[in-house]
């Protein structure tokens, strides 16, 4: 099992395919580090975030965008109900989950906690 602290110290590495996605029992190594995130069909993780208003939601999205650019790993982002943000992480090159997805989830959680 890995923890959020160890993942937060890592950086995403390019994944061009050619590796197997994390599935089955191997997921149990990573999921405890991101308990707020929901596993979606073993190919993605996602989380809903709620803010006090639209402006705070967009400020969060902008910080996540900056992180995504610096890490080279980009979540799918949906702003809905004017103050909610849904983020979905997956590694498209392998059609599933890779360590990068969990690194990003931990770092996104940190951003959310700093804004809350």
N, CA, C and O atoms as CSV, one atom per row, in Angstrom:
chain,resi,resn,atom,element,x,y,z
A,1,UNK,N,N,0.845,-1.181,0.000
A,1,UNK,CA,C,0.000,0.000,0.000
A,1,UNK,C,C,0.885,1.236,0.000
A,1,UNK,O,O,1.890,1.290,0.709
A,2,UNK,N,N,0.514,2.207,-0.782
A,2,UNK,CA,C,1.225,3.479,-0.810
A,2,UNK,C,C,0.375,4.518,-0.091
A,2,UNK,O,O,-0.811,4.299,0.152
A,3,UNK,N,N,0.978,5.634,0.244
A,3,UNK,CA,C,0.203,6.664,0.928
A,3,UNK,C,C,0.288,7.976,0.161
A,3,UNK,O,O,1.099,8.147,-0.748
A,4,UNK,N,N,-0.589,8.901,0.568
A,4,UNK,CA,C,-0.671,10.189,-0.123
A,4,UNK,C,C,0.638,10.949,-0.046
A,4,UNK,O,O,1.035,11.609,-1.006
A,5,UNK,N,N,1.306,10.859,1.084
A,5,UNK,CA,C,2.557,11.592,1.264
A,5,UNK,C,C,3.620,11.147,0.262
A,5,UNK,O,O,4.305,11.984,-0.326
A,6,UNK,N,N,3.759,9.852,0.066
A,6,UNK,CA,C,4.783,9.376,-0.877
A,6,UNK,C,C,4.408,9.731,-2.315
A,6,UNK,O,O,5.286,10.067,-3.110
A,7,UNK,N,N,3.122,9.662,-2.663
A,7,UNK,CA,C,2.704,10.030,-4.012
A,7,UNK,C,C,2.869,11.521,-4.272
A,7,UNK,O,O,3.186,11.927,-5.390
A,8,UNK,N,N,2.655,12.339,-3.244
A,8,UNK,CA,C,2.751,13.789,-3.438
A,8,UNK,C,C,4.173,14.230,-3.756
A,8,UNK,O,O,4.375,15.317,-4.295
A,9,UNK,N,N,5.154,13.405,-3.431
A,9,UNK,CA,C,6.557,13.729,-3.694
A,9,UNK,C,C,6.996,13.330,-5.100
A,9,UNK,O,O,8.085,13.696,-5.542
A,10,UNK,N,N,6.153,12.586,-5.794
A,10,UNK,CA,C,6.490,12.107,-7.136
A,10,UNK,C,C,5.975,13.077,-8.197
A,10,UNK,O,O,5.150,13.950,-7.924
A,11,UNK,N,N,6.485,12.896,-9.410
A,11,UNK,CA,C,6.017,13.656,-10.564
A,11,UNK,C,C,5.560,12.675,-11.628
A,11,UNK,O,O,6.068,11.557,-11.715
A,12,UNK,N,N,4.615,13.094,-12.422
A,12,UNK,CA,C,4.120,12.249,-13.502
A,12,UNK,C,C,5.217,12.023,-14.536
A,12,UNK,O,O,6.000,12.919,-14.851
A,13,UNK,N,N,5.246,10.808,-15.046
A,13,UNK,CA,C,6.196,10.474,-16.104
A,13,UNK,C,C,5.403,10.183,-17.368
A,13,UNK,O,O,4.313,9.615,-17.296
A,14,UNK,N,N,5.926,10.558,-18.509
A,14,UNK,CA,C,5.179,10.328,-19.745
A,14,UNK,C,C,4.841,8.853,-19.929
A,14,UNK,O,O,5.679,7.980,-19.703
A,15,UNK,N,N,3.635,8.592,-20.331
A,15,UNK,CA,C,3.197,7.231,-20.624
A,15,UNK,C,C,2.714,7.206,-22.066
A,15,UNK,O,O,1.672,7.774,-22.395
A,16,UNK,N,N,3.470,6.552,-22.909
A,16,UNK,CA,C,3.143,6.475,-24.328
A,16,UNK,C,C,2.513,5.139,-24.689
A,16,UNK,O,O,2.379,4.805,-25.866
A,17,UNK,N,N,2.129,4.383,-23.681
A,17,UNK,CA,C,1.571,3.059,-23.931
A,17,UNK,C,C,2.640,2.004,-23.728
A,17,UNK,O,O,3.738,2.293,-23.253
A,18,UNK,N,N,2.307,0.793,-24.091
A,18,UNK,CA,C,3.258,-0.306,-23.953
A,18,UNK,C,C,3.370,-0.851,-22.547
A,18,UNK,O,O,4.190,-1.733,-22.291
A,19,UNK,N,N,2.561,-0.343,-21.628
A,19,UNK,CA,C,2.513,-0.874,-20.259
A,19,UNK,C,C,1.065,-1.234,-19.956
A,19,UNK,O,O,0.130,-0.668,-20.524
A,20,UNK,N,N,0.908,-2.176,-19.061
A,20,UNK,CA,C,-0.442,-2.564,-18.678
A,20,UNK,C,C,-1.021,-1.572,-17.675
A,20,UNK,O,O,-0.302,-1.067,-16.813
A,21,UNK,N,N,-2.312,-1.294,-17.786
A,21,UNK,CA,C,-2.941,-0.434,-16.784
A,21,UNK,C,C,-3.005,-1.157,-15.438
A,21,UNK,O,O,-2.937,-2.384,-15.369
A,22,UNK,N,N,-3.135,-0.381,-14.393
A,22,UNK,CA,C,-3.279,-0.935,-13.050
A,22,UNK,C,C,-4.705,-1.446,-12.918
A,22,UNK,O,O,-5.659,-0.706,-13.155
A,23,UNK,N,N,-4.851,-2.712,-12.541
A,23,UNK,CA,C,-6.174,-3.333,-12.418
A,23,UNK,C,C,-6.187,-4.296,-11.235
A,23,UNK,O,O,-5.148,-4.646,-10.674
A,24,UNK,N,N,-7.387,-4.707,-10.883
A,24,UNK,CA,C,-7.572,-5.754,-9.886
A,24,UNK,C,C,-6.918,-5.451,-8.559
A,24,UNK,O,O,-7.048,-4.351,-8.021
A,25,UNK,N,N,-6.216,-6.438,-8.038
A,25,UNK,CA,C,-5.591,-6.315,-6.719
A,25,UNK,C,C,-4.549,-5.201,-6.670
A,25,UNK,O,O,-4.328,-4.608,-5.613
A,26,UNK,N,N,-3.915,-4.914,-7.787
A,26,UNK,CA,C,-2.899,-3.847,-7.807
A,26,UNK,C,C,-3.506,-2.487,-7.461
A,26,UNK,O,O,-2.814,-1.608,-6.948
A,27,UNK,N,N,-4.794,-2.318,-7.741
A,27,UNK,CA,C,-5.462,-1.059,-7.393
A,27,UNK,C,C,-5.471,-0.834,-5.891
A,27,UNK,O,O,-5.449,0.309,-5.433
A,28,UNK,N,N,-5.504,-1.914,-5.121
A,28,UNK,CA,C,-5.547,-1.793,-3.659
A,28,UNK,C,C,-4.265,-1.188,-3.103
A,28,UNK,O,O,-4.229,-0.764,-1.948
A,29,UNK,N,N,-3.228,-1.144,-3.903
A,29,UNK,CA,C,-1.980,-0.506,-3.506
A,29,UNK,C,C,-2.131,1.019,-3.527
A,29,UNK,O,O,-1.521,1.717,-2.716
A,30,UNK,N,N,-2.948,1.537,-4.461
A,30,UNK,CA,C,-3.074,2.983,-4.674
A,30,UNK,C,C,-4.349,3.607,-4.089
A,30,UNK,O,O,-4.302,4.729,-3.585
A,31,UNK,N,N,-5.454,2.919,-4.146
A,31,UNK,CA,C,-6.735,3.505,-3.745
A,31,UNK,C,C,-6.766,4.050,-2.316
A,31,UNK,O,O,-7.413,5.073,-2.090
A,32,UNK,N,N,-6.107,3.425,-1.345
A,32,UNK,CA,C,-6.143,3.995,0.011
A,32,UNK,C,C,-5.558,5.405,0.102
A,32,UNK,O,O,-5.895,6.152,1.021
A,33,UNK,N,N,-4.705,5.771,-0.819
A,33,UNK,CA,C,-4.092,7.110,-0.806
A,33,UNK,C,C,-5.070,8.186,-1.278
A,33,UNK,O,O,-4.846,9.372,-1.039
A,34,UNK,N,N,-6.145,7.782,-1.941
A,34,UNK,CA,C,-7.121,8.739,-2.478
A,34,UNK,C,C,-8.552,8.280,-2.164
A,34,UNK,O,O,-9.338,8.046,-3.082
A,35,UNK,N,N,-8.895,8.150,-0.883
A,35,UNK,CA,C,-10.198,7.576,-0.523
A,35,UNK,C,C,-11.395,8.395,-0.988
A,35,UNK,O,O,-12.497,7.857,-1.097
A,36,UNK,N,N,-11.206,9.678,-1.263
A,36,UNK,CA,C,-12.311,10.520,-1.710
A,36,UNK,C,C,-12.656,10.279,-3.183
A,36,UNK,O,O,-13.725,10.676,-3.648
A,37,UNK,N,N,-11.766,9.642,-3.897
A,37,UNK,CA,C,-11.944,9.410,-5.330
A,37,UNK,C,C,-12.648,8.072,-5.539
A,37,UNK,O,O,-12.382,7.099,-4.833
A,38,UNK,N,N,-13.542,8.041,-6.513
A,38,UNK,CA,C,-14.301,6.837,-6.833
A,38,UNK,C,C,-13.680,6.133,-8.044
A,38,UNK,O,O,-13.327,6.766,-9.039
A,39,UNK,N,N,-13.561,4.836,-7.933
A,39,UNK,CA,C,-13.083,4.023,-9.039
A,39,UNK,C,C,-14.221,3.844,-10.041
A,39,UNK,O,O,-15.342,3.505,-9.662
A,40,UNK,N,N,-13.928,4.073,-11.318
A,40,UNK,CA,C,-14.927,3.946,-12.377
A,40,UNK,C,C,-14.492,2.837,-13.330
A,40,UNK,O,O,-13.577,3.022,-14.132
A,41,UNK,N,N,-15.145,1.697,-13.236
A,41,UNK,CA,C,-14.912,0.566,-14.141
A,41,UNK,C,C,-13.447,0.159,-14.272
A,41,UNK,O,O,-13.036,-0.362,-15.309
A,42,UNK,N,N,-12.664,0.393,-13.231
A,42,UNK,CA,C,-11.230,0.076,-13.225
A,42,UNK,C,C,-10.451,0.764,-14.344
A,42,UNK,O,O,-9.341,0.336,-14.660
A,43,UNK,N,N,-10.999,1.817,-14.951
A,43,UNK,CA,C,-10.282,2.536,-16.004
A,43,UNK,C,C,-10.080,4.009,-15.673
A,43,UNK,O,O,-9.350,4.708,-16.376
A,44,UNK,N,N,-10.723,4.485,-14.607
A,44,UNK,CA,C,-10.616,5.899,-14.246
A,44,UNK,C,C,-10.931,6.057,-12.757
A,44,UNK,O,O,-11.510,5.177,-12.120
A,45,UNK,N,N,-10.527,7.213,-12.233
A,45,UNK,CA,C,-10.960,7.627,-10.908
A,45,UNK,C,C,-11.553,9.018,-11.056
A,45,UNK,O,O,-11.089,9.815,-11.872
A,46,UNK,N,N,-12.588,9.311,-10.259
A,46,UNK,CA,C,-13.187,10.637,-10.348
A,46,UNK,C,C,-13.641,11.107,-8.973
A,46,UNK,O,O,-13.874,10.321,-8.054
A,47,UNK,N,N,-13.754,12.418,-8.880
A,47,UNK,CA,C,-14.185,13.032,-7.629
A,47,UNK,C,C,-14.971,14.300,-7.929
A,47,UNK,O,O,-14.652,15.047,-8.853
A,48,UNK,N,N,-16.006,14.523,-7.127
A,48,UNK,CA,C,-16.782,15.762,-7.181
A,48,UNK,C,C,-16.309,16.686,-6.067
A,48,UNK,O,O,-16.081,16.251,-4.938
A,49,UNK,N,N,-16.167,17.953,-6.394
A,49,UNK,CA,C,-15.768,18.984,-5.440
A,49,UNK,C,C,-16.862,20.042,-5.418
A,49,UNK,O,O,-17.369,20.432,-6.470
A,50,UNK,N,N,-17.229,20.509,-4.227
A,50,UNK,CA,C,-18.248,21.545,-4.098
A,50,UNK,C,C,-17.634,22.776,-3.446
A,50,UNK,O,O,-16.886,22.680,-2.473
A,51,UNK,N,N,-17.968,23.939,-4.008
A,51,UNK,CA,C,-17.428,25.212,-3.537
A,51,UNK,C,C,-18.551,26.134,-3.111
A,51,UNK,O,O,-19.725,25.851,-3.348
A,52,UNK,N,N,-18.187,27.237,-2.482
A,52,UNK,CA,C,-19.218,28.169,-2.002
A,52,UNK,C,C,-19.859,28.960,-3.137
A,52,UNK,O,O,-20.996,29.416,-3.018
A,53,UNK,N,N,-19.118,29.123,-4.250
A,53,UNK,CA,C,-19.679,29.873,-5.370
A,53,UNK,C,C,-18.915,29.546,-6.654
A,53,UNK,O,O,-17.922,28.819,-6.637
A,54,UNK,N,N,-19.398,30.091,-7.751
A,54,UNK,CA,C,-18.815,29.850,-9.068
A,54,UNK,C,C,-17.372,30.332,-9.143
A,54,UNK,O,O,-16.508,29.648,-9.694
A,55,UNK,N,N,-17.120,31.496,-8.594
A,55,UNK,CA,C,-15.773,32.070,-8.659
A,55,UNK,C,C,-14.746,31.162,-7.986
A,55,UNK,O,O,-13.650,30.975,-8.513
A,56,UNK,N,N,-15.085,30.600,-6.837
A,56,UNK,CA,C,-14.166,29.699,-6.139
A,56,UNK,C,C,-13.978,28.398,-6.941
A,56,UNK,O,O,-12.881,27.843,-6.985
A,57,UNK,N,N,-15.054,27.926,-7.568
A,57,UNK,CA,C,-14.942,26.721,-8.398
A,57,UNK,C,C,-13.978,26.950,-9.564
A,57,UNK,O,O,-13.156,26.088,-9.875
A,58,UNK,N,N,-14.084,28.114,-10.203
A,58,UNK,CA,C,-13.205,28.418,-11.338
A,58,UNK,C,C,-11.768,28.641,-10.874
A,58,UNK,O,O,-10.833,28.266,-11.581
A,59,UNK,N,N,-11.576,29.239,-9.709
A,59,UNK,CA,C,-10.220,29.398,-9.171
A,59,UNK,C,C,-9.576,28.026,-8.965
A,59,UNK,O,O,-8.392,27.844,-9.250
A,60,UNK,N,N,-10.350,27.071,-8.475
A,60,UNK,CA,C,-9.864,25.697,-8.313
A,60,UNK,C,C,-9.499,25.087,-9.659
A,60,UNK,O,O,-8.430,24.496,-9.812
A,61,UNK,N,N,-10.394,25.234,-10.635
A,61,UNK,CA,C,-10.133,24.700,-11.977
A,61,UNK,C,C,-8.838,25.288,-12.536
A,61,UNK,O,O,-8.042,24.565,-13.137
A,62,UNK,N,N,-8.620,26.581,-12.347
A,62,UNK,CA,C,-7.397,27.212,-12.850
A,62,UNK,C,C,-6.150,26.654,-12.171
A,62,UNK,O,O,-5.127,26.457,-12.826
A,63,UNK,N,N,-6.224,26.400,-10.880
A,63,UNK,CA,C,-5.076,25.816,-10.172
A,63,UNK,C,C,-4.819,24.382,-10.640
A,63,UNK,O,O,-3.670,23.967,-10.791
A,64,UNK,N,N,-5.901,23.632,-10.869
A,64,UNK,CA,C,-5.749,22.265,-11.387
A,64,UNK,C,C,-5.149,22.310,-12.796
A,64,UNK,O,O,-4.321,21.468,-13.142
A,65,UNK,N,N,-5.558,23.277,-13.600
A,65,UNK,CA,C,-5.010,23.417,-14.959
A,65,UNK,C,C,-3.509,23.702,-14.904
A,65,UNK,O,O,-2.744,23.139,-15.688
A,66,UNK,N,N,-3.083,24.569,-13.988
A,66,UNK,CA,C,-1.649,24.856,-13.831
A,66,UNK,C,C,-0.889,23.600,-13.425
A,66,UNK,O,O,0.189,23.322,-13.951
A,67,UNK,N,N,-1.453,22.843,-12.491
A,67,UNK,CA,C,-0.823,21.587,-12.064
A,67,UNK,C,C,-0.732,20.619,-13.238
A,67,UNK,O,O,0.314,20.013,-13.469
A,68,UNK,N,N,-1.819,20.476,-13.971
A,68,UNK,CA,C,-1.851,19.543,-15.103
A,68,UNK,C,C,-0.785,19.889,-16.139
A,68,UNK,O,O,-0.121,19.001,-16.673
A,69,UNK,N,N,-0.626,21.161,-16.417
A,69,UNK,CA,C,0.404,21.579,-17.362
A,69,UNK,C,C,1.800,21.267,-16.836
A,69,UNK,O,O,2.655,20.796,-17.585
A,70,UNK,N,N,2.033,21.526,-15.558
A,70,UNK,CA,C,3.372,21.280,-15.008
A,70,UNK,C,C,3.684,19.788,-14.923
A,70,UNK,O,O,4.843,19.392,-15.042
A,71,UNK,N,N,2.658,18.957,-14.716
A,71,UNK,CA,C,2.872,17.509,-14.612
A,71,UNK,C,C,2.736,16.792,-15.956
A,71,UNK,O,O,3.136,15.636,-16.090
A,72,UNK,N,N,2.173,17.480,-16.943
A,72,UNK,CA,C,1.980,16.842,-18.247
A,72,UNK,C,C,0.921,15.748,-18.215
A,72,UNK,O,O,0.977,14.795,-18.992
A,73,UNK,N,N,-0.052,15.892,-17.304
A,73,UNK,CA,C,-1.123,14.894,-17.184
A,73,UNK,C,C,-2.417,15.646,-16.898
A,73,UNK,O,O,-2.524,16.340,-15.887
A,74,UNK,N,N,-3.387,15.512,-17.774
A,74,UNK,CA,C,-4.556,16.381,-17.763
A,74,UNK,C,C,-5.840,15.625,-17.445
A,74,UNK,O,O,-6.165,14.643,-18.113
A,75,UNK,N,N,-6.569,16.078,-16.430
A,75,UNK,CA,C,-7.857,15.454,-16.114
A,75,UNK,C,C,-8.955,15.968,-17.036
A,75,UNK,O,O,-8.821,17.022,-17.658
A,76,UNK,N,N,-10.031,15.214,-17.113
A,76,UNK,CA,C,-11.251,15.736,-17.713
A,76,UNK,C,C,-11.915,16.578,-16.629
A,76,UNK,O,O,-12.012,16.150,-15.479
A,77,UNK,N,N,-12.368,17.766,-16.993
A,77,UNK,CA,C,-12.930,18.715,-16.030
A,77,UNK,C,C,-14.342,19.089,-16.463
A,77,UNK,O,O,-14.584,19.427,-17.622
A,78,UNK,N,N,-15.266,19.021,-15.510
A,78,UNK,CA,C,-16.635,19.432,-15.759
A,78,UNK,C,C,-17.078,20.352,-14.631
A,78,UNK,O,O,-17.024,19.978,-13.459
A,79,UNK,N,N,-17.519,21.566,-14.987
A,79,UNK,CA,C,-18.098,22.489,-14.014
A,79,UNK,C,C,-19.609,22.397,-14.193
A,79,UNK,O,O,-20.121,22.578,-15.297
A,80,UNK,N,N,-20.320,22.117,-13.103
A,80,UNK,CA,C,-21.770,21.965,-13.198
A,80,UNK,C,C,-22.447,22.533,-11.956
A,80,UNK,O,O,-21.818,22.714,-10.913
A,81,UNK,N,N,-23.714,22.803,-12.087
A,81,UNK,CA,C,-24.496,23.376,-10.978
A,81,UNK,C,C,-23.807,24.588,-10.366
A,81,UNK,O,O,-23.874,24.796,-9.154
A,82,UNK,N,N,-23.159,25.372,-11.180
A,82,UNK,CA,C,-22.483,26.637,-10.902
A,82,UNK,C,C,-21.438,26.633,-9.803
A,82,UNK,O,O,-20.648,27.574,-9.735
A,83,UNK,N,N,-21.386,25.627,-8.937
A,83,UNK,CA,C,-20.368,25.621,-7.886
A,83,UNK,C,C,-19.767,24.241,-7.646
A,83,UNK,O,O,-19.141,23.996,-6.614
A,84,UNK,N,N,-19.962,23.348,-8.602
A,84,UNK,CA,C,-19.429,21.989,-8.474
A,84,UNK,C,C,-18.476,21.698,-9.621
A,84,UNK,O,O,-18.671,22.145,-10.751
A,85,UNK,N,N,-17.443,20.938,-9.295
A,85,UNK,CA,C,-16.442,20.545,-10.287
A,85,UNK,C,C,-16.257,19.042,-10.188
A,85,UNK,O,O,-16.032,18.508,-9.101
A,86,UNK,N,N,-16.351,18.363,-11.315
A,86,UNK,CA,C,-16.066,16.922,-11.372
A,86,UNK,C,C,-14.775,16.738,-12.156
A,86,UNK,O,O,-14.634,17.243,-13.270
A,87,UNK,N,N,-13.845,16.017,-11.568
A,87,UNK,CA,C,-12.581,15.699,-12.237
A,87,UNK,C,C,-12.510,14.198,-12.461
A,87,UNK,O,O,-12.841,13.409,-11.576
A,88,UNK,N,N,-12.082,13.818,-13.636
A,88,UNK,CA,C,-11.878,12.411,-13.974
A,88,UNK,C,C,-10.450,12.238,-14.449
A,88,UNK,O,O,-9.976,12.979,-15.311
A,89,UNK,N,N,-9.773,11.263,-13.885
A,89,UNK,CA,C,-8.392,10.955,-14.257
A,89,UNK,C,C,-8.312,9.555,-14.853
A,89,UNK,O,O,-8.848,8.595,-14.299
A,90,UNK,N,N,-7.646,9.460,-15.970
A,90,UNK,CA,C,-7.349,8.191,-16.616
A,90,UNK,C,C,-6.130,8.422,-17.500
A,90,UNK,O,O,-5.802,9.564,-17.822
A,91,UNK,N,N,-5.473,7.367,-17.885
A,91,UNK,CA,C,-4.334,7.487,-18.795
A,91,UNK,C,C,-4.782,6.963,-20.152
A,91,UNK,O,O,-4.878,5.755,-20.367
A,92,UNK,N,N,-5.055,7.887,-21.059
A,92,UNK,CA,C,-5.644,7.546,-22.349
A,92,UNK,C,C,-4.759,6.619,-23.173
A,92,UNK,O,O,-5.267,5.772,-23.908
A,93,UNK,N,N,-3.447,6.770,-23.058
A,93,UNK,CA,C,-2.530,5.965,-23.875
A,93,UNK,C,C,-2.644,4.469,-23.583
A,93,UNK,O,O,-2.334,3.640,-24.439
A,94,UNK,N,N,-3.094,4.126,-22.365
A,94,UNK,CA,C,-3.224,2.703,-22.017
A,94,UNK,C,C,-4.677,2.323,-21.721
A,94,UNK,O,O,-4.962,1.195,-21.319
A,95,UNK,N,N,-5.581,3.265,-21.921
A,95,UNK,CA,C,-7.019,3.019,-21.696
A,95,UNK,C,C,-7.287,2.489,-20.291
A,95,UNK,O,O,-8.051,1.543,-20.096
A,96,UNK,N,N,-6.635,3.129,-19.315
A,96,UNK,CA,C,-6.819,2.691,-17.936
A,96,UNK,C,C,-6.028,3.553,-16.978
A,96,UNK,O,O,-5.628,4.670,-17.304
A,97,UNK,N,N,-5.813,3.025,-15.813
A,97,UNK,CA,C,-5.126,3.765,-14.754
A,97,UNK,C,C,-3.639,3.467,-14.720
A,97,UNK,O,O,-3.197,2.344,-14.963
A,98,UNK,N,N,-2.886,4.505,-14.413
A,98,UNK,CA,C,-1.431,4.440,-14.299
A,98,UNK,C,C,-1.070,5.210,-13.030
A,98,UNK,O,O,-1.907,5.959,-12.527
A,99,UNK,N,N,0.111,5.059,-12.507
A,99,UNK,CA,C,0.488,5.750,-11.282
A,99,UNK,C,C,0.271,7.258,-11.382
A,99,UNK,O,O,-0.063,7.900,-10.387
A,100,UNK,N,N,0.457,7.827,-12.567
A,100,UNK,CA,C,0.252,9.263,-12.762
A,100,UNK,C,C,-1.133,9.722,-12.294
A,100,UNK,O,O,-1.270,10.814,-11.741
A,101,UNK,N,N,-2.136,8.910,-12.509
A,101,UNK,CA,C,-3.493,9.285,-12.127
A,101,UNK,C,C,-3.605,9.472,-10.616
A,101,UNK,O,O,-4.298,10.374,-10.144
A,102,UNK,N,N,-2.934,8.632,-9.877
A,102,UNK,CA,C,-2.976,8.717,-8.416
A,102,UNK,C,C,-2.092,9.857,-7.897
A,102,UNK,O,O,-2.430,10.504,-6.906
A,103,UNK,N,N,-0.979,10.096,-8.557
A,103,UNK,CA,C,-0.141,11.251,-8.210
A,103,UNK,C,C,-0.956,12.534,-8.376
A,103,UNK,O,O,-0.957,13.394,-7.496
A,104,UNK,N,N,-1.642,12.654,-9.500
A,104,UNK,CA,C,-2.458,13.844,-9.746
A,104,UNK,C,C,-3.590,13.963,-8.737
A,104,UNK,O,O,-3.866,15.059,-8.248
A,105,UNK,N,N,-4.243,12.867,-8.420
A,105,UNK,CA,C,-5.358,12.910,-7.472
A,105,UNK,C,C,-4.895,13.426,-6.106
A,105,UNK,O,O,-5.580,14.240,-5.486
A,106,UNK,N,N,-3.755,12.963,-5.646
A,106,UNK,CA,C,-3.219,13.421,-4.358
A,106,UNK,C,C,-2.910,14.914,-4.420
A,106,UNK,O,O,-3.230,15.655,-3.491
A,107,UNK,N,N,-2.298,15.351,-5.496
A,107,UNK,CA,C,-1.936,16.768,-5.629
A,107,UNK,C,C,-3.177,17.644,-5.783
A,107,UNK,O,O,-3.206,18.768,-5.282
A,108,UNK,N,N,-4.186,17.147,-6.461
A,108,UNK,CA,C,-5.445,17.883,-6.589
A,108,UNK,C,C,-6.122,17.996,-5.223
A,108,UNK,O,O,-6.673,19.045,-4.886
A,109,UNK,N,N,-6.082,16.927,-4.443
A,109,UNK,CA,C,-6.641,16.984,-3.087
A,109,UNK,C,C,-5.961,18.075,-2.264
A,109,UNK,O,O,-6.622,18.781,-1.503
A,110,UNK,N,N,-4.660,18.213,-2.413
A,110,UNK,CA,C,-3.920,19.253,-1.690
A,110,UNK,C,C,-4.401,20.640,-2.098
A,110,UNK,O,O,-4.591,21.510,-1.247
A,111,UNK,N,N,-4.598,20.848,-3.402
A,111,UNK,CA,C,-5.099,22.129,-3.874
A,111,UNK,C,C,-6.470,22.409,-3.256
A,111,UNK,O,O,-6.719,23.509,-2.761
A,112,UNK,N,N,-7.346,21.422,-3.286
A,112,UNK,CA,C,-8.691,21.590,-2.722
A,112,UNK,C,C,-8.615,21.932,-1.230
A,112,UNK,O,O,-9.304,22.839,-0.764
A,113,UNK,N,N,-7.789,21.215,-0.494
A,113,UNK,CA,C,-7.673,21.461,0.945
A,113,UNK,C,C,-7.128,22.863,1.241
A,113,UNK,O,O,-7.518,23.484,2.229
A,114,UNK,N,N,-6.236,23.354,0.393
A,114,UNK,CA,C,-5.697,24.695,0.583
A,114,UNK,C,C,-6.746,25.767,0.313
A,114,UNK,O,O,-6.718,26.830,0.932
A,115,UNK,N,N,-7.672,25.498,-0.607
A,115,UNK,CA,C,-8.719,26.471,-0.924
A,115,UNK,C,C,-9.899,26.423,0.045
A,115,UNK,O,O,-10.657,27.386,0.166
A,116,UNK,N,N,-10.043,25.301,0.724
A,116,UNK,CA,C,-11.197,25.132,1.626
A,116,UNK,C,C,-11.008,25.790,2.966
A,116,UNK,O,O,-11.895,25.726,3.816
